[in-house]
Structures are given as structure tokens and as C-alpha cells.
Amino acid sequence: MPDPRFAQALIYICRHDEQGALGLMVNRPIPAARVGKLLEDLGIEVTTPEVMEDLALAGGPLYPEVGFVLHTGQPMWASSFAISENVCITTSQDILKRIAAGQGVGHYHLCLGHASWGKKQLEEELESGDWLVCPADLSLLFDTPFEERWQVAADKIGVDFERLSSDIGHA
């Protein structure tokens, strides 16, 4: 992908329909954005020490001031929808309060911003080879260290990036 905003990006597609697609980058932590500090800035009291150290992720270049919580579990929050059997996305503050208290959320990422594609745009980019696709799994989304996710995703589909070239030539 020639766009540097997406260089080595691992994007989890949350919605893909006839209107377009929305995804969240899940391998770009923001070193200066601790979840605990962001929650406190919103006036939410954090009582779980681990949350203070969790890093927010750069979810994508669009609307970085908007937070999305990608999490395991069911869509039980005010503004949640299920992406798969055990992965949801939520944009309401009620989940943030539960995260701050260490309640009700197993694994999560607080993503700031998102990536999106217009009608048929993602299909065109896939067809032209701009993106590689691999099946998502909970381990890749939540357990694999951020700096390893891109390579682990490539390994899942048998891609060796050392053998790929961005040059186009004629045989």
C-alpha cells in the first residue's frame, strides 16, 4: 500500500456491506495515549490499575477524536453491535465506565479513529492487490503483541514479505 498511513497496517474489518466498509487498525499503539488517562480526561474514575497502563490504538486516520471500543463479549452496551460471535464494537460511554472499574469486558482495545471505504472502494483495492486478507481470530486480535501482529497475520496466510516487491515489471 503506497499510502504511508497504512504501511504495515493490520486492519480488522468491522462492517462491510453495499454502502462500504469500516475497519480499525489493531497494531498501532499510541505511546502517549494511556487508556486510564483518556478515561480520566472524560471524567471517568479509573479503579483498575491495569487500565492506567493500557495503550490506546490509532484505529485509523479518520476522526481520531472519536473512540471505538473493540471488545470480546456480547453487544450489551448502549451503542454496540456484534461483528462476529464473540467480538463487538461499542462507541458509548457506558462501556468505558465498566472498563475503568474492571467489570464486564474481557479483552478490549480503545481505538481512536477508524478507516473507512466508500461503496465498492475496498473491493477495488482488494482486486488491485493493495490489501492481503487473513481470517481474524481472538488470539491475533487480543493476545499477540502489537509489534508482531502484522507478521503473524502474514504467516497465517503463508506470505513472506521478504519475497514481495512493490515494483511492477514485465516478464
C-alpha positions in Angstrom: 0.0 0.0 0.0 1.7 3.2 -1.1 -0.2 5.3 1.5 2.1 5.7 4.5 -0.8 5.8 6.9 -1.5 2.2 6.1 2.1 0.9 5.8 2.2 -2.4 7.6 -1.3 -1.8 9.0 -3.4 -4.7 10.3 -7.0 -3.7 9.9 -9.9 -5.6 11.4 -12.9 -5.1 9.2 -15.9 -4.3 11.5 -18.5 -3.6 8.8 -18.6 -4.4 5.1 -21.8 -4.0 3.2 -23.1 -2.5 0.0 -22.5 1.0 1.4 -18.8 0.5 2.0 -16.6 -0.7 4.9 -15.3 0.4 8.3 -12.2 -1.0 9.9 -10.0 -0.5 12.9 -6.2 -0.8 12.9 -5.2 -3.2 15.6 -1.5 -3.0 15.6 -0.7 0.7 16.1 -0.5 1.6 19.8 -0.2 5.3 20.6 2.7 5.6 23.1 1.4 8.8 24.6 -2.2 7.7 24.9 -2.8 5.7 28.0 -6.4 4.4 28.3 -6.5 5.4 32.0 -5.6 9.0 31.3 -8.1 9.2 28.4 -10.8 7.9 30.7 -9.9 10.4 33.5 -9.9 13.2 30.9 -13.5 12.2 30.2 -14.3 12.4 33.9 -14.4 8.7 34.4 -12.8 7.4 37.6 -10.4 4.6 37.0 -10.2 2.0 39.8 -8.4 -0.8 37.9 -4.6 -0.2 37.9 -4.0 -2.2 34.7 -6.3 0.2 32.7 -4.0 3.0 33.6 -1.2 1.4 31.7 -3.2 0.1 28.7 -2.4 1.8 25.4 -5.0 3.2 23.1 -4.6 2.3 19.4 -4.6 4.5 16.4 -7.7 3.0 14.8 -7.3 4.8 11.6 -6.8 8.2 10.0 -10.4 9.3 10.1 -11.9 11.1 13.1 -9.1 10.4 15.6 -11.1 12.2 18.2 -13.7 9.5 18.1 -13.2 6.4 20.2 -14.3 2.9 19.3 -14.0 0.0 21.8 -13.3 -3.3 20.1 -14.0 -6.0 22.6 -14.9 -9.6 23.3 -18.4 -10.5 24.6 -21.9 -9.7 23.5 -23.4 -6.4 22.3 -24.9 -5.4 25.7 -23.9 -1.7 25.8 -25.9 1.3 24.7 -24.2 1.6 21.3 -22.9 -1.9 20.5 -23.1 -4.2 17.6 -21.7 -7.7 17.1 -19.1 -8.2 14.4 -18.7 -11.9 15.0 -19.8 -14.5 17.5 -17.6 -13.1 20.3 -16.3 -9.7 19.0 -18.2 -6.4 19.2 -17.6 -2.8 18.7 -19.1 -0.2 21.1 -19.0 3.6 20.9 -20.9 4.6 24.0 -19.5 5.8 27.4 -21.2 3.0 29.4 -18.6 0.5 28.4 -15.8 2.9 29.2 -17.1 3.2 32.8 -17.1 -0.6 33.1 -13.6 -0.8 31.7 -12.4 1.8 34.3 -13.9 -0.4 37.0 -12.6 -3.6 35.6 -16.1 -5.0 35.0 -17.9 -6.7 32.2 -15.3 -6.6 29.5 -12.8 -9.4 28.8 -10.4 -8.2 26.2 -10.7 -4.8 24.6 -8.9 -2.2 22.6 -9.8 1.5 22.7 -9.2 2.7 19.2 -9.0 6.4 18.3 -10.2 7.0 14.8 -11.1 4.5 12.1 -10.5 3.6 8.4 -13.4 3.5 6.0 -14.0 2.9 2.3 -16.8 4.1 0.1 -19.1 1.9 -1.9 -17.1 -0.7 -3.8 -13.8 1.0 -2.9 -12.4 -1.8 -0.7 -13.4 -4.4 -3.4 -11.4 -2.4 -5.9 -8.4 -2.1 -3.7 -8.5 -5.8 -2.9 -8.8 -6.6 -6.6 -5.8 -4.4 -7.4 -3.7 -6.2 -4.8 -3.5 -3.3 -2.3 -4.5 -5.5 0.6 -4.0 -9.0 1.8 -6.8 -10.8 3.6 -6.4 -13.2 6.5 -9.1 -14.7 8.8 -9.3 -12.9 12.1 -9.1 -14.8 15.4 -9.2 -13.7 19.0 -5.6 -14.6 19.7 -4.4 -12.3 16.9 -6.7 -9.5 17.9 -6.1 -9.5 21.6 -3.2 -11.8 22.7 -0.4 -11.2 20.1 1.9 -8.3 20.9 1.2 -5.3 18.8 4.6 -5.3 17.1 4.2 -8.9 16.0 0.6 -8.8 14.7 1.4 -7.8 11.1 3.9 -10.7 10.7 1.6 -13.2 12.5 -1.2 -12.3 10.1 1.1 -12.7 7.1 2.3 -16.1 8.5 -1.3 -17.2 8.8 -1.8 -16.8 5.0 1.7 -18.0 4.0 3.1 -14.7 2.9 6.8 -14.0 3.2 7.2 -10.2 3.0 10.9 -10.6 2.2 9.9 -12.1 -1.1 7.3 -9.4 -2.1 8.2 -6.4 -4.2 6.2 -3.3 -4.9 7.9 -2.9 -8.3 5.8 -3.8 -11.3 7.6 -5.3 -14.3 7.2 -7.4 -17.3 8.1 -11.0 -17.6 
